[in-house]
């Protein structure tokens, strides 16, 4: 209800078709009213727009609910997961910030990081320090020795574990080993 909107920063998206995810029909007789970062109303196109609102012309595009990606690795900056442990974590943080920003631009409003994401990255997103979707993180991958999360240098795999006291002696950027 427009009378309940009290925020100082309002935006209105006009000239759009809306997919609500509940029906297979697109709605084209509404405009979207946003207060801050929350959609607060779908107003009939015939209603007057709120004074002072920033009007965004959707150019006839389709507006959809935010997408969810339930399996990402924000710190996996290289397709070769072993290379990720060979670069400074600070570099991976910058890579993750760019990747999360790009995901938001592609419509992903929530992501779940299944290995590697940490409290620092989540706090940077929550505080607005970096731009990106809401992130749910699971912490580091837990892998047995020799598993897909065992990022120890290959020469240690070949010589056994002489220099490791146990299988849980390794913790990398994305994973930790545990037997």
Secondary structure, 3 states (H helix, E strand, C coil): CHHHCCCCCEEEEECCEECCCCCCCCECCEEEEEECCEEEEEEECCCCCCCCCEEEECCCCEECCCEEEEEECCCCCCCCHHHHCCCCHHHHHHHHHHHHHHHHHCCEEEEEECCCCCHHHHHHHHHCCCCCCEEEECCCEEECCCCCCCCCCHHHHHCCCCCCCCCCCCECCCEEECC
